[in-house]
Protein backbone atom coordinates (compact mmCIF):
# COMPACT_ATOMS: atom_id res chain seq x y z
CA UNK A 1 0.00 0.00 0.00
CA UNK A 2 1.41 3.30 -1.04
CA UNK A 3 2.29 5.65 1.74
CA UNK A 4 -0.01 8.57 2.21
CA UNK A 5 1.33 11.86 1.04
CA UNK A 6 1.95 14.15 3.95
CA UNK A 7 0.61 17.66 3.76
CA UNK A 8 3.29 20.27 3.59
CA UNK A 9 3.38 22.24 6.81
CA UNK A 10 3.16 25.99 6.46
CA UNK A 11 6.23 27.70 7.80
CA UNK A 12 7.08 31.40 7.93
CA UNK A 13 10.75 32.01 7.30
CA UNK A 14 12.98 35.01 7.71
CA UNK A 15 12.99 35.50 3.94
CA UNK A 16 9.19 35.79 4.02
CA UNK A 17 9.44 38.50 6.66
CA UNK A 18 12.03 40.45 4.70
CA UNK A 19 10.05 40.24 1.46
CA UNK A 20 6.85 41.27 3.24
CA UNK A 21 8.51 44.32 4.78
CA UNK A 22 10.02 45.15 1.39
CA UNK A 23 6.66 45.20 -0.38
CA UNK A 24 4.72 46.72 2.53
CA UNK A 25 5.23 50.42 1.56
CA UNK A 26 4.08 49.73 -2.02
CA UNK A 27 1.09 47.72 -0.77
CA UNK A 28 0.04 50.50 1.60
CA UNK A 29 0.48 53.11 -1.15
CA UNK A 30 -1.72 51.16 -3.57
CA UNK A 31 -4.33 50.51 -0.89
CA UNK A 32 -4.58 54.20 0.08
CA UNK A 33 -4.28 55.87 -3.31
CA UNK A 34 -5.54 53.27 -5.79
CA UNK A 35 -8.08 50.95 -4.14
CA UNK A 36 -9.61 53.13 -1.41
CA UNK A 37 -10.55 55.97 -3.81
CA UNK A 38 -12.40 53.46 -5.99
CA UNK A 39 -15.36 54.08 -3.68
CA UNK A 40 -15.84 57.29 -5.66
CA UNK A 41 -16.76 55.28 -8.77
CA UNK A 42 -20.39 55.37 -7.64
CA UNK A 43 -20.47 59.10 -8.45
CA UNK A 44 -20.52 58.10 -12.14
CA UNK A 45 -23.95 56.51 -11.52
CA UNK A 46 -25.38 59.45 -9.57
CA UNK A 47 -26.83 62.89 -10.31
CA UNK A 48 -24.56 64.49 -7.77
CA UNK A 49 -26.18 67.41 -5.96
CA UNK A 50 -25.23 69.18 -2.75
CA UNK A 51 -28.52 68.77 -0.91
CA UNK A 52 -27.05 69.41 2.54
CA UNK A 53 -24.18 71.96 2.45
CA UNK A 54 -23.49 71.44 6.15
CA UNK A 55 -23.00 67.70 5.71
CA UNK A 56 -19.98 65.84 4.31
CA UNK A 57 -19.26 65.00 0.67
CA UNK A 58 -19.98 61.32 1.30
CA UNK A 59 -23.40 62.09 2.76
CA UNK A 60 -24.35 64.25 -0.24
CA UNK A 61 -23.05 61.58 -2.58
CA UNK A 62 -25.10 58.81 -1.00
CA UNK A 63 -28.34 60.82 -0.89
CA UNK A 64 -27.97 62.10 -4.47
CA UNK A 65 -30.51 60.55 -6.89
CA UNK A 66 -29.41 57.55 -8.89
CA UNK A 67 -28.66 58.20 -12.56
CA UNK A 68 -28.12 54.69 -13.81
CA UNK A 69 -26.24 54.95 -17.12
CA UNK A 70 -27.57 58.43 -17.95
CA UNK A 71 -24.14 60.04 -17.50
CA UNK A 72 -22.57 57.59 -19.93
CA UNK A 73 -25.40 58.11 -22.41
CA UNK A 74 -24.86 61.86 -22.28
CA UNK A 75 -21.15 61.41 -23.05
CA UNK A 76 -21.88 59.41 -26.21
CA UNK A 77 -24.65 61.78 -27.28
CA UNK A 78 -22.36 64.78 -26.95
CA UNK A 79 -21.11 65.46 -30.47
CA UNK A 80 -17.99 67.23 -29.30
CA UNK A 81 -16.91 64.18 -27.31
CA UNK A 82 -16.15 62.21 -30.46
CA UNK A 83 -13.73 64.93 -31.60
CA UNK A 84 -12.03 64.71 -28.19
CA UNK A 85 -11.70 60.91 -28.49
CA UNK A 86 -10.35 61.12 -32.05
CA UNK A 87 -7.78 63.73 -31.01
CA UNK A 88 -6.69 61.60 -28.04
CA UNK A 89 -6.33 58.50 -30.23
CA UNK A 90 -4.40 60.48 -32.86
CA UNK A 91 -1.79 61.62 -30.36
CA UNK A 92 -1.51 58.31 -28.53
CA UNK A 93 -1.05 56.24 -31.69
CA UNK A 94 1.86 58.49 -32.69
CA UNK A 95 3.20 58.36 -29.12
CA UNK A 96 3.06 54.55 -29.23
CA UNK A 97 4.97 54.33 -32.50
CA UNK A 98 7.64 56.86 -31.54
CA UNK A 99 7.76 55.45 -27.99
CA UNK A 100 9.13 52.20 -29.45
CA UNK A 101 11.15 53.36 -32.45
CA UNK A 102 13.11 56.18 -30.78
CA UNK A 103 14.13 54.39 -27.52
CA UNK A 104 15.04 51.17 -29.36
CA UNK A 105 17.15 53.11 -31.88
CA UNK A 106 18.91 55.02 -29.10
CA UNK A 107 19.52 51.82 -27.13
CA UNK A 108 21.08 50.17 -30.20
CA UNK A 109 23.32 53.18 -30.76
CA UNK A 110 24.33 53.40 -27.10
CA UNK A 111 25.22 49.70 -27.04
CA UNK A 112 27.80 50.30 -29.78
CA UNK A 113 29.73 52.94 -27.84
CA UNK A 114 33.21 51.82 -26.83
CA UNK A 115 33.73 54.49 -24.16
CA UNK A 116 31.77 53.47 -21.05
CA UNK A 117 32.30 56.88 -19.48
CA UNK A 118 30.90 58.71 -22.50
CA UNK A 119 28.02 56.24 -22.61
CA UNK A 120 27.08 56.98 -18.99
CA UNK A 121 27.17 60.72 -19.67
CA UNK A 122 24.86 60.28 -22.67
CA UNK A 123 22.49 58.04 -20.69
CA UNK A 124 22.27 60.59 -17.87
CA UNK A 125 21.58 63.46 -20.27
CA UNK A 126 18.84 61.50 -22.05
CA UNK A 127 17.29 60.16 -18.84
CA UNK A 128 17.24 63.49 -17.01
CA UNK A 129 14.09 64.90 -18.75
CA UNK A 130 12.10 61.94 -17.36
CA UNK A 131 12.44 63.41 -13.86
CA UNK A 132 11.32 66.89 -14.87
CA UNK A 133 7.70 67.78 -14.17
CA UNK A 134 5.58 69.32 -16.89
CA UNK A 135 5.46 72.52 -14.83
CA UNK A 136 9.22 72.91 -15.26
CA UNK A 137 8.98 71.99 -18.94
CA UNK A 138 6.25 74.62 -19.33
CA UNK A 139 8.61 77.38 -18.22
CA UNK A 140 11.33 76.16 -20.57
CA UNK A 141 8.90 76.12 -23.48
CA UNK A 142 7.64 79.58 -22.54
CA UNK A 143 11.23 80.86 -22.53
CA UNK A 144 11.49 79.75 -26.16
CA UNK A 145 8.02 80.69 -27.40
CA UNK A 146 7.18 83.81 -25.39
CA UNK A 147 5.72 86.55 -27.56
CA UNK A 148 7.75 89.33 -25.93
CA UNK A 149 11.18 87.96 -25.01
CA UNK A 150 11.07 84.41 -26.36
CA UNK A 151 14.24 83.01 -27.86
CA UNK A 152 12.56 81.94 -31.11
CA UNK A 153 10.96 85.34 -31.71
CA UNK A 154 14.23 87.09 -30.86
CA UNK A 155 16.03 85.02 -33.50
CA UNK A 156 13.29 85.70 -36.05
CA UNK A 157 13.44 89.42 -35.29
CA UNK A 158 17.24 89.53 -35.70
CA UNK A 159 16.89 87.73 -39.03
CA UNK A 160 14.36 90.30 -40.19
CA UNK A 161 11.47 87.83 -40.14
CA UNK A 162 8.00 88.41 -38.78
CA UNK A 163 7.50 87.27 -35.17
CA UNK A 164 4.62 85.00 -34.23
CA UNK A 165 2.29 84.61 -31.29
CA UNK A 166 3.04 80.92 -30.76
CA UNK A 167 0.28 80.42 -28.21
CA UNK A 168 -2.30 81.26 -30.88
CA UNK A 169 -0.79 79.45 -33.88
CA UNK A 170 -2.47 76.06 -33.46
CA UNK A 171 -0.94 74.54 -36.62
CA UNK A 172 2.49 74.24 -34.95
CA UNK A 173 1.40 72.71 -31.65
CA UNK A 174 0.78 69.08 -32.68
CA UNK A 175 4.44 68.91 -33.70
CA UNK A 176 5.54 70.65 -30.47
CA UNK A 177 3.51 68.29 -28.28
CA UNK A 178 4.70 65.15 -30.08
CA UNK A 179 8.32 66.33 -29.84
CA UNK A 180 8.04 67.16 -26.12
CA UNK A 181 6.42 63.84 -25.25
CA UNK A 182 9.07 61.91 -27.18
CA UNK A 183 11.91 63.99 -25.70
CA UNK A 184 10.68 63.50 -22.13
CA UNK A 185 10.05 59.76 -22.37
CA UNK A 186 12.81 58.49 -24.64
CA UNK A 187 15.42 58.25 -21.86
CA UNK A 188 13.34 55.90 -19.71
CA UNK A 189 12.52 53.60 -22.61
CA UNK A 190 16.14 53.64 -23.77
CA UNK A 191 17.37 52.46 -20.35
CA UNK A 192 14.84 49.59 -20.34
CA UNK A 193 15.90 48.35 -23.79
CA UNK A 194 19.58 48.95 -23.10
CA UNK A 195 19.35 46.76 -20.01
CA UNK A 196 17.92 43.97 -22.17
CA UNK A 197 20.71 44.39 -24.72
CA UNK A 198 23.32 44.21 -21.95
CA UNK A 199 21.86 40.88 -20.81
CA UNK A 200 22.40 39.21 -24.21
CA UNK A 201 25.14 36.56 -24.16
CA UNK A 202 28.32 38.12 -25.53
CA UNK A 203 29.48 34.80 -27.02
CA UNK A 204 26.73 35.08 -29.64
CA UNK A 205 28.27 38.30 -30.94
CA UNK A 206 31.75 36.75 -30.85
CA UNK A 207 30.56 33.78 -32.91
CA UNK A 208 28.84 36.09 -35.39
CA UNK A 209 31.98 38.20 -35.66
CA UNK A 210 34.07 35.10 -36.42
CA UNK A 211 31.58 34.18 -39.15
CA UNK A 212 32.10 37.63 -40.69
CA UNK A 213 28.79 39.23 -39.67
CA UNK A 214 28.63 43.00 -39.92
CA UNK A 215 27.25 45.27 -37.19
CA UNK A 216 23.93 45.53 -38.98
CA UNK A 217 23.70 41.74 -39.35
CA UNK A 218 24.50 41.29 -35.64
CA UNK A 219 21.77 43.79 -34.79
CA UNK A 220 19.26 42.21 -37.13
CA UNK A 221 19.79 38.55 -36.26
CA UNK A 222 20.87 38.74 -32.61
CA UNK A 223 19.91 42.00 -30.88
CA UNK A 224 16.45 42.66 -32.34
CA UNK A 225 15.14 39.07 -31.83
CA UNK A 226 16.24 39.25 -28.18
CA UNK A 227 14.45 42.58 -27.79
CA UNK A 228 11.18 41.24 -29.16
CA UNK A 229 9.79 40.09 -25.80
CA UNK A 230 10.50 43.35 -23.96
CA UNK A 231 9.15 45.42 -26.87
CA UNK A 232 5.91 43.44 -26.88
CA UNK A 233 5.59 43.70 -23.09
CA UNK A 234 6.08 47.49 -23.18
CA UNK A 235 3.58 47.72 -26.04
CA UNK A 236 0.92 45.79 -24.11
CA UNK A 237 1.42 47.92 -20.99
CA UNK A 238 1.37 51.19 -22.92
CA UNK A 239 -1.65 50.35 -25.04
CA UNK A 240 -3.82 50.57 -21.93
CA UNK A 241 -3.23 54.32 -22.01
CA UNK A 242 -4.45 54.68 -25.58
CA UNK A 243 -7.54 56.60 -24.45
CA UNK A 244 -5.70 58.57 -21.79
CA UNK A 245 -3.59 61.67 -22.19
CA UNK A 246 -0.98 63.41 -20.10
CA UNK A 247 -2.81 66.33 -18.50
CA UNK A 248 0.39 68.27 -17.88
CA UNK A 249 1.44 68.00 -21.52
CA UNK A 250 -1.87 69.06 -23.03
CA UNK A 251 -3.00 71.63 -20.47
CA UNK A 252 0.00 73.13 -18.70
CA UNK A 253 2.51 73.29 -21.56
CA UNK A 254 0.14 75.25 -23.86
CA UNK A 255 -0.69 77.40 -20.80
CA UNK A 256 -4.41 76.59 -21.17
CA UNK A 257 -4.64 78.79 -24.25
CA UNK A 258 -8.20 78.84 -25.53
CA UNK A 259 -6.97 79.37 -29.10
CA UNK A 260 -5.23 76.00 -28.96
CA UNK A 261 -8.28 74.04 -27.77
CA UNK A 262 -8.84 72.27 -31.15
CA UNK A 263 -5.39 70.63 -30.88
CA UNK A 264 -5.09 70.21 -27.09
CA UNK A 265 -8.59 69.24 -25.94
CA UNK A 266 -7.92 65.59 -25.13
CA UNK A 267 -10.07 63.46 -22.82
CA UNK A 268 -8.28 64.40 -19.60
CA UNK A 269 -8.43 68.11 -20.46
CA UNK A 270 -12.11 67.69 -21.29
CA UNK A 271 -12.76 66.10 -17.89
CA UNK A 272 -10.91 68.90 -16.10
CA UNK A 273 -12.82 71.60 -17.97
CA UNK A 274 -16.09 69.85 -17.19
CA UNK A 275 -15.26 70.05 -13.50
CA UNK A 276 -13.99 73.63 -13.66
CA UNK A 277 -16.60 75.29 -15.84
CA UNK A 278 -19.76 73.22 -15.45
CA UNK A 279 -19.17 71.59 -12.05
CA UNK A 280 -20.42 68.24 -13.26
CA UNK A 281 -18.38 65.71 -11.26
CA UNK A 282 -20.81 62.96 -12.21
CA UNK A 283 -20.15 63.47 -15.95
CA UNK A 284 -16.39 63.79 -15.39
CA UNK A 285 -16.36 60.66 -13.23
CA UNK A 286 -18.29 58.75 -15.88
CA UNK A 287 -15.79 59.78 -18.56
CA UNK A 288 -12.85 58.81 -16.35
CA UNK A 289 -14.44 55.47 -15.41
CA UNK A 290 -15.06 54.76 -19.10
CA UNK A 291 -11.39 55.49 -19.78
CA UNK A 292 -10.33 52.89 -17.23
CA UNK A 293 -12.69 50.24 -18.58
CA UNK A 294 -11.57 50.78 -22.18
CA UNK A 295 -7.91 50.78 -21.13
CA UNK A 296 -8.31 47.48 -19.26
CA UNK A 297 -10.12 45.91 -22.24
CA UNK A 298 -7.39 47.09 -24.62
CA UNK A 299 -4.68 45.51 -22.47
CA UNK A 300 -6.55 42.20 -22.23
CA UNK A 301 -7.40 42.22 -25.96
CA UNK A 302 -3.86 43.00 -27.09
CA UNK A 303 -2.44 40.38 -24.73
CA UNK A 304 -4.93 37.78 -26.05
CA UNK A 305 -4.04 38.56 -29.68
CA UNK A 306 -0.31 38.32 -28.95
CA UNK A 307 -0.81 35.06 -27.02
CA UNK A 308 -2.39 33.57 -30.14
CA UNK A 309 0.54 34.70 -32.30
CA UNK A 310 3.37 34.01 -29.86
CA UNK A 311 2.37 32.57 -26.49
CA UNK A 312 5.80 33.14 -24.96
CA UNK A 313 5.55 36.91 -25.50
CA UNK A 314 2.25 37.37 -23.66
CA UNK A 315 2.41 38.78 -20.15
CA UNK A 316 -0.69 37.02 -18.76
Secondary structure, DSSP 8 states (H G I E B T S, - for coil): -------------HHHHHHHHHHHHHHHHHIIIIIGGGGGGGGGGEE---S-TTS-HHHHHHHSEE-TTHHHHHHHH-HHHHHHHHHHHHHHHHHHHHHHHHHHHHHHHHHT-S-HHHHHHHHHHHHHGGGS-HHHHHHHHHHHH-TTT-HHHHHHHHTT-----TTT-HHHHHHHHHHHHHHHHHHHHHHHHHHHHHTS-HHHHHHHHHTT--HHHHIIIIIHHHHHHHHHHHHHHHHTTTT---HIIIIITTTT-GGGHHHH--HHHHHHHIIIII--HHHHHHHHHHHHHHHHHHHHHHHHHHHHH-GGG---
